[in-house]
């Protein structure tokens, strides 16, 4: 068939390359160039990839934009490898299996109402015509077009992140009605109700922003097909297999940020064999639909990635100073919003969804990190006025606490005092407060530790059961149980208010201050998704590797909470051992003996 239309190879826009310190040269396929330049994507230049990690890793100032480019690049490479490595089930050939995949994609698109198809998708599948699937433009140029699709999905997968990414996501979700409007809140509620698994706010927001991108950007791109893959959460079918290439237990999103964060942080983790992993991706036709996953030859490289991911959380994401700066930012935004709401000078439009496509014409809207910090800094005079003149003690204290939190997360001119900084100090605080900790553990309900991992491998299960009897796991479970009673897990404002009430002053830390209590969730390994292909059989990683046991042990034993006292006035210096011990003691006592207060 003679190629026609803008997909002919000789008429495509020329590709360009971007020099990247992590991946070398990132190729931007010509058809994707307009999408890369769209203001909705360009906004990501001013959204930090790692929020306030710069407090201890100054070189980690990278943006979501460079991560989006890297994910786009790896998604295209991963698709090409999986298409090349198509594994045929018994009685079939790789060529016939590829043809079946093509048929499924084209048939499902043709079954849609032609009115919902964008012009490019309609032209690719010749919607409404009787042309055989084999004679369509999509069939003839399938590998290239699907490469464009997964590249586009990799590029836009983070469009929905608010300023400072995951840190402010809970704030926006909690205030969606007031900030975004009732219609948007209703849309998010419907999206969450229809989803089969866990839903993140930024995923829904990303779809809203994607839908608002100007249609001219998609002259060369099948917008309907891209959105189908971007939004698919069905866990089955061809669109799900392509979606999981960007968002799965092994995915190119995670692959890019792990190697990128290793380079930017200067830490030793990140020795990940990117090429081996990408070359080992395979396309399978399995019961219930299509799958793209790692072949067994990638087991050792997959093990390394999972271990390095656990180390990245241990050393960077859950570094005690990074956790404190991120928590201080989230609290400061929430407090400023509540204290200054309605004051025209300090209350900008926080609707970043509407502002995302406006570039620098957004006016006083908060669209990215720069806008957010400008708003917080403008709020300082209002906060200082409340400290000086408010007749409500609670308002005065909240305003003073907010000023201290801004000093933690913005200027870094104040350092919180942690109860512990790492696993060793977590154990030390438990040992130094044996009676108090014993009281907490004894209050556990029958059934013992909660939130524990449950490995599939029997030997691993026995080992984890033994670990759950150890002090760190039991203390984690006791804190889960006690703090869950104080409020919504992960949003521990109620227990912070309790500590502010019973311990508003810690003399060894410089006097009055406020408390931060942060839960740091992290699942080292989900065995339902950590799987590899052995021939045409998909098996759990634990069946071919001992590493899942080690990863589960990390999850069970690590500190699940960080606790800080933030003095209102103190020099930005590291806390002393005596100060850390005192903060830990006061925290445990407030939880174990609430009747005393």
LUMDOVEX-35216 format. One record per residue (C-alpha): residue number from 1; x, y, z. Coordinates in steps of 0.5 Angstrom, whole numbers, plus 2048, in hexadecimal, padded with zeros to 3 digits. Layout:
# LUMDOVEX-35216
- num|u|v|w
- NUM|X|Y|Z
...
END
This chain:
# LUMDOVEX-35216
- num|u|v|w
- 1|800|800|800
- 2|803|807|7FE
- 3|804|80B|804
- 4|800|812|805
- 5|7FE|817|809
- 6|803|81A|80E
- 7|806|814|811
- 8|80A|812|80B
- 9|811|812|80D
- 10|814|817|808
- 11|80F|81C|80A
- 12|80F|81B|812
- 13|812|821|816
- 14|819|820|817
- 15|81C|81D|81E
- 16|820|821|823
- 17|825|81F|828
- 18|826|822|82F
- 19|82C|821|833
- 20|82A|81E|83A
- 21|830|81D|83F
- 22|82C|816|841
- 23|82A|813|83B
- 24|82F|816|836
- 25|82B|819|830
- 26|823|819|831
- 27|820|818|82A
- 28|819|81C|829
- 29|816|819|823
- 30|814|81F|81E
- 31|80C|81D|81F
- 32|80D|81E|827
- 33|811|825|826
- 34|80A|829|827
- 35|808|825|82D
- 36|80F|826|830
- 37|80E|82E|82F
- 38|807|82E|831
- 39|806|833|838
- 40|803|82E|83C
- 41|809|829|83B
- 42|80E|82F|83B
- 43|80B|831|842
- 44|80E|82B|845
- 45|815|82F|844
- 46|813|832|84B
- 47|810|82C|84F
- 48|816|829|853
- 49|817|822|852
- 50|819|821|859
- 51|816|826|85D
- 52|81A|829|862
- 53|81F|823|862
- 54|824|829|860
- 55|824|82A|868
- 56|82A|825|868
- 57|82B|823|861
- 58|82C|82A|85E
- 59|82D|827|857
- 60|826|824|857
- 61|823|82A|854
- 62|820|826|84E
- 63|81A|827|84B
- 64|814|823|849
- 65|815|825|842
- 66|81C|822|841
- 67|819|81C|844
- 68|813|81C|83F
- 69|818|81C|839
- 70|81C|816|83C
- 71|816|812|83D
- 72|813|814|836
- 73|81A|812|833
- 74|81A|80B|837
- 75|813|80A|836
- 76|814|80A|82E
- 77|81B|805|82F
- 78|817|800|834
- 79|811|800|82F
- 80|816|7FE|829
- 81|819|7F9|82D
- 82|813|7F6|82F
- 83|810|7F6|828
- 84|816|7F2|826
- 85|816|7ED|82B
- 86|80F|7EB|82A
- 87|80E|7E4|82D
- 88|809|7E0|82A
- 89|805|7DB|82E
- 90|805|7D3|82C
- 91|803|7D2|825
- 92|804|7D9|823
- 93|809|7DD|820
- 94|80C|7E4|822
- 95|80A|7E7|81B
- 96|803|7E5|81C
- 97|803|7E7|824
- 98|805|7EE|821
- 99|7FF|7EE|81C
- 100|7FA|7EC|822
- 101|7FD|7F2|826
- 102|7FC|7F7|820
- 103|7F5|7F4|81E
- 104|7F3|7F5|826
- 105|7F5|7FC|826
- 106|7F2|7FE|81F
- 107|7EB|7FA|820
- 108|7EA|7FE|827
- 109|7EB|804|824
- 110|7E7|803|81E
- 111|7E1|801|823
- 112|7E1|808|826
- 113|7DC|80D|824
- 114|7E0|811|81E
- 115|7DE|817|821
- 116|7E2|816|827
- 117|7E8|815|823
- 118|7ED|81A|821
- 119|7EF|81B|81A
- 120|7F6|818|81B
- 121|7F3|812|81E
- 122|7ED|811|819
- 123|7F2|812|813
- 124|7F7|80C|816
- 125|7F1|807|817
- 126|7ED|80A|811
- 127|7E7|80A|816
- 128|7E0|809|813
- 129|7E3|806|80D
- 130|7E3|7FE|80B
- 131|7EA|7FE|809
- 132|7EE|7F8|80C
- 133|7F2|7F9|812
- 134|7F8|7F7|80F
- 135|7F7|7FC|80A
- 136|7F7|802|80F
- 137|7FC|807|810
- 138|7FD|805|817
- 139|7FE|7FE|815
- 140|803|800|810
- 141|807|804|815
- 142|805|801|81B
- 143|80C|801|81F
- 144|80D|808|81E
- 145|806|80B|81F
- 146|806|807|826
- 147|80D|809|827
- 148|80A|810|827
- 149|804|80E|82B
- 150|808|80C|831
- 151|80D|811|830
- 152|808|816|831
- 153|805|813|837
- 154|80C|813|83A
- 155|80C|81A|839
- 156|806|81C|83C
- 157|805|817|841
- 158|807|81C|847
- 159|803|822|844
- 160|7FE|822|84A
- 161|803|823|84F
- 162|802|829|853
- 163|807|82E|856
- 164|80C|82A|859
- 165|80A|824|857
- 166|808|81E|85C
- 167|809|823|862
- 168|803|827|860
- 169|7FE|822|85D
- 170|7FB|820|864
- 171|7F9|828|865
- 172|7F6|829|85E
- 173|7F2|822|85F
- 174|7F0|825|865
- 175|7EE|82C|863
- 176|7EC|82A|85C
- 177|7E5|82D|85C
- 178|7E7|833|85F
- 179|7ED|834|85A
- 180|7EB|830|854
- 181|7E3|831|854
- 182|7DD|82C|855
- 183|7DD|82A|84E
- 184|7E5|827|84F
- 185|7E4|824|855
- 186|7DE|820|852
- 187|7E2|81E|84D
- 188|7E7|81C|851
- 189|7E2|818|856
- 190|7E0|814|84F
- 191|7E7|813|84D
- 192|7E8|810|854
- 193|7E2|80C|854
- 194|7E3|809|84D
- 195|7EA|807|84E
- 196|7EC|800|850
- 197|7F2|801|854
- 198|7F5|807|858
- 199|7F4|80D|855
- 200|7F9|813|856
- 201|7F6|81A|855
- 202|7FC|81C|850
- 203|7FA|817|84C
- 204|7F3|81A|84B
- 205|7F5|821|84B
- 206|7FA|81F|845
- 207|7F4|81C|841
- 208|7F1|823|842
- 209|7F7|827|840
- 210|7F8|822|83A
- 211|7F1|823|837
- 212|7F2|82B|837
- 213|7F8|82B|833
- 214|7F7|82E|82C
- 215|7F5|82A|827
- 216|7FA|82D|822
- 217|800|829|826
- 218|7FD|822|824
- 219|7FD|824|81C
- 220|802|81E|81C
- 221|800|81A|822
- 222|7FA|815|823
- 223|7F7|819|829
- 224|7F1|814|82A
- 225|7F6|80E|82A
- 226|7FB|812|82F
- 227|7F5|813|834
- 228|7F3|80C|834
- 229|7FA|809|836
- 230|7FB|80F|83B
- 231|7F4|80E|83E
- 232|7F4|806|83E
- 233|7F3|803|845
- 234|7F0|7FD|843
- 235|7F6|7F8|845
- 236|7F4|7F4|83E
- 237|7F4|7F5|837
- 238|7F9|7F9|832
- 239|7F8|800|835
- 240|7FA|7FD|83C
- 241|800|7FA|839
- 242|803|800|836
- 243|801|804|83C
- 244|805|800|841
- 245|80B|801|83D
- 246|80B|808|840
- 247|807|806|846
- 248|808|7FF|849
- 249|80D|7FC|84E
- 250|812|7FC|849
- 251|811|802|845
- 252|815|807|841
- 253|813|80D|846
- 254|816|80A|84C
- 255|81C|808|848
- 256|81D|80F|846
- 257|81C|812|84C
- 258|821|80D|850
- 259|827|80E|84B
- 260|825|816|84B
- 261|825|816|853
- 262|82B|812|854
- 263|82F|817|84F
- 264|82C|81D|852
- 265|82D|81B|859
- 266|834|819|858
- 267|832|813|85C
- 268|835|80C|85B
- 269|82E|809|859
- 270|82C|809|852
- 271|831|803|84F
- 272|82B|801|84B
- 273|82C|7FD|844
- 274|827|801|840
- 275|829|7FE|839
- 276|828|7F7|83C
- 277|821|7F8|83F
- 278|81F|7FC|839
- 279|821|7F6|834
- 280|81E|7F1|839
- 281|817|7F4|838
- 282|812|7EF|834
- 283|80B|7EF|832
- 284|807|7E9|833
- 285|800|7E7|832
- 286|7FD|7E4|838
- 287|7F7|7E2|83B
- 288|7F2|7E8|83C
- 289|7F6|7ED|838
- 290|7FD|7EF|836
- 291|803|7F0|83A
- 292|80A|7F4|839
- 293|80F|7F2|83E
- 294|816|7F0|840
- 295|818|7E9|83D
- 296|81C|7E4|842
- 297|823|7E7|83F
- 298|822|7ED|843
- 299|821|7EA|84A
- 300|828|7ED|84D
- 301|827|7F4|84A
- 302|820|7F4|84D
- 303|822|7F2|853
- 304|827|7F8|853
- 305|822|7FD|851
- 306|81E|7FB|857
- 307|823|7FB|85C
- 308|826|802|859
- 309|81E|804|85A
- 310|81E|802|861
- 311|825|806|862
- 312|823|80C|85F
- 313|81D|80D|864
- 314|821|80B|869
- 315|827|810|868
- 316|823|816|864
- 317|81B|816|864
- 318|81B|814|86C
- 319|821|817|86E
- 320|81F|81B|874
- 321|821|822|872
- 322|81D|821|86B
- 323|817|81E|86F
- 324|817|824|874
- 325|818|829|86E
- 326|812|826|86A
- 327|80D|825|870
- 328|80F|82C|872
- 329|80D|82F|86B
- 330|806|82B|86B
- 331|805|82E|872
- 332|807|835|870
- 333|802|835|86A
- 334|7FC|832|86D
- 335|7FD|837|873
- 336|7FE|83D|86E
- 337|7F8|83B|86A
- 338|7F4|83A|871
- 339|7F6|840|874
- 340|7F6|845|86E
- 341|7F1|843|86A
- 342|7EC|848|868
- 343|7F2|84E|869
- 344|7F2|850|862
- 345|7FA|852|862
- 346|7FC|84B|865
- 347|7F7|846|861
- 348|7F8|845|85A
- 349|7F5|840|856
- 350|7F7|839|857
- 351|7F4|836|851
- 352|7FA|833|84E
- 353|7F6|82F|849
- 354|7F3|835|846
- 355|7FA|839|846
- 356|7FE|833|843
- 357|7FD|835|83C
- 358|7FE|83C|83D
- 359|805|83D|83D
- 360|808|843|840
- 361|801|846|83F
- 362|7FE|843|845
- 363|7FE|84A|849
- 364|7FD|848|851
- 365|7FB|841|850
- 366|800|83C|853
- 367|802|837|84D
- 368|809|835|850
- 369|80E|835|855
- 370|810|83C|854
- 371|809|83E|854
- 372|808|83B|85B
- 373|80E|83D|85E
- 374|80D|844|85C
- 375|806|844|85F
- 376|809|841|866
- 377|80E|847|866
- 378|808|84C|865
- 379|805|849|86B
- 380|80A|84A|870
- 381|808|851|871
- 382|801|84F|872
- 383|804|849|877
- 384|808|84E|87B
- 385|802|853|87C
- 386|7FE|84D|87F
- 387|804|84B|883
- 388|804|853|886
- 389|7FC|854|886
- 390|7F8|84E|886
- 391|7F4|84E|88C
- 392|7F3|846|88B
- 393|7F8|842|88F
- 394|7F7|83C|88A
- 395|7F8|841|884
- 396|7FE|844|886
- 397|802|83E|888
- 398|800|83B|881
- 399|802|841|87D
- 400|809|841|881
- 401|809|839|880
- 402|808|83B|878
- 403|80E|840|878
- 404|813|83A|87B
- 405|810|835|876
- 406|812|83A|871
- 407|819|83B|874
- 408|81A|833|873
- 409|817|832|86C
- 410|819|839|869
- 411|81F|83C|86B
- 412|822|836|86F
- 413|823|83B|875
- 414|820|837|87A
- 415|822|82F|87B
- 416|81D|82B|87F
- 417|81F|826|884
- 418|81D|81F|882
- 419|81C|819|887
- 420|820|815|883
- 421|824|815|87D
- 422|824|80E|87A
- 423|823|807|87C
- 424|828|806|881
- 425|826|80C|885
- 426|81F|80A|885
- 427|821|804|889
- 428|825|808|88D
- 429|81F|80C|88F
- 430|81B|806|890
- 431|820|803|895
- 432|821|80A|899
- 433|819|80A|89A
- 434|818|803|89B
- 435|812|804|8A0
- 436|80F|808|89C
- 437|810|804|896
- 438|80D|7FE|899
- 439|807|802|89B
- 440|806|803|894
- 441|807|7FC|891
- 442|803|7F9|897
- 443|7FD|7FD|894
- 444|7FD|7FA|88D
- 445|7F7|7F6|88C
- 446|7F7|7EF|88B
- 447|7FA|7ED|885
- 448|800|7F1|885
- 449|804|7F5|881
- 450|800|7F8|87B
- 451|801|7FA|874
- 452|806|7F4|873
- 453|809|7F1|86D
- 454|806|7EA|86B
- 455|80B|7E7|866
- 456|809|7E1|862
- 457|80F|7DD|863
- 458|80E|7D9|869
- 459|815|7D9|86C
- 460|814|7E1|86B
- 461|80E|7E1|86F
- 462|811|7DD|874
- 463|817|7E2|875
- 464|812|7E8|874
- 465|80E|7E5|87A
- 466|814|7E5|87E
- 467|816|7EC|87D
- 468|80F|7EE|87F
- 469|811|7EC|886
- 470|817|7F1|886
- 471|817|7F8|889
- 472|817|7FC|883
- 473|811|7F9|880
- 474|80D|7F8|886
- 475|80E|800|888
- 476|80C|802|881
- 477|806|7FE|881
- 478|805|801|888
- 479|806|808|885
- 480|801|806|87F
- 481|7FC|804|884
- 482|7FC|80A|889
- 483|7FD|80F|884
- 484|7F7|80D|87F
- 485|7F3|80E|885
- 486|7F5|816|885
- 487|7F3|817|87E
- 488|7F4|815|876
- 489|7FA|811|875
- 490|7FF|815|872
- 491|7FC|81B|874
- 492|7FE|81C|87B
- 493|7FC|823|87D
- 494|7F8|820|883
- 495|7FE|81D|886
- 496|802|823|885
- 497|7FD|827|888
- 498|7FD|823|88E
- 499|804|824|88F
- 500|804|82B|88E
- 501|7FF|82B|894
- 502|803|827|898
- 503|80A|829|896
- 504|80A|830|893
- 505|811|831|896
- 506|817|82D|896
- 507|81C|831|89A
- 508|822|82C|897
- 509|820|82E|890
- 510|820|836|891
- 511|819|837|895
- 512|812|837|891
- 513|811|834|88B
- 514|80C|82F|887
- 515|80C|828|885
- 516|80C|824|87E
- 517|80A|81D|87E
- 518|80B|819|877
- 519|809|813|875
- 520|80E|810|86F
- 521|80A|80B|86B
- 522|80E|806|867
- 523|80D|7FF|864
- 524|814|7FC|862
- 525|811|7F7|85E
- 526|80A|7F5|85C
- 527|80A|7EE|85A
- 528|803|7EE|856
- 529|807|7F3|851
- 530|80E|7F1|852
- 531|80E|7EB|84D
- 532|813|7E9|847
- 533|811|7E4|841
- 534|814|7DD|841
- 535|813|7DB|839
- 536|80B|7DD|839
- 537|80A|7DC|840
- 538|80A|7E2|845
- 539|80C|7E0|84C
- 540|80D|7E4|852
- 541|815|7E7|853
- 542|815|7E3|85A
- 543|815|7DD|856
- 544|81B|7DE|852
- 545|81F|7E3|857
- 546|820|7E3|85F
- 547|820|7EB|85E
- 548|819|7EC|860
- 549|81A|7E9|867
- 550|820|7EF|868
- 551|81B|7F4|865
- 552|815|7F2|86A
- 553|81A|7F2|870
- 554|81C|7F9|86E
- 555|814|7FB|86E
- 556|813|7F8|875
- 557|819|7FA|879
- 558|81A|802|876
- 559|817|808|87A
- 560|810|809|878
- 561|80F|810|87B
- 562|814|816|87C
- 563|813|81B|882
- 564|815|822|882
- 565|815|828|887
- 566|816|82E|883
- 567|818|834|888
- 568|815|83B|886
- 569|81C|83E|887
- 570|823|83A|886
- 571|829|83A|881
- 572|829|836|87B
- 573|82E|830|87E
- 574|82D|829|87F
- 575|82A|827|886
- 576|82E|824|88B
- 577|82D|81D|88E
- 578|82A|81F|894
- 579|825|823|890
- 580|823|81D|88C
- 581|822|819|892
- 582|81E|81E|896
- 583|819|81F|890
- 584|818|817|88F
- 585|817|816|896
- 586|811|81C|896
- 587|80E|819|890
- 588|80E|812|893
- 589|80B|814|89A
- 590|806|819|896
- 591|803|812|893
- 592|804|80D|898
- 593|801|811|89E
- 594|7FC|816|89B
- 595|7F8|816|8A2
- 596|7FE|81A|8A5
- 597|7FC|820|8A0
END
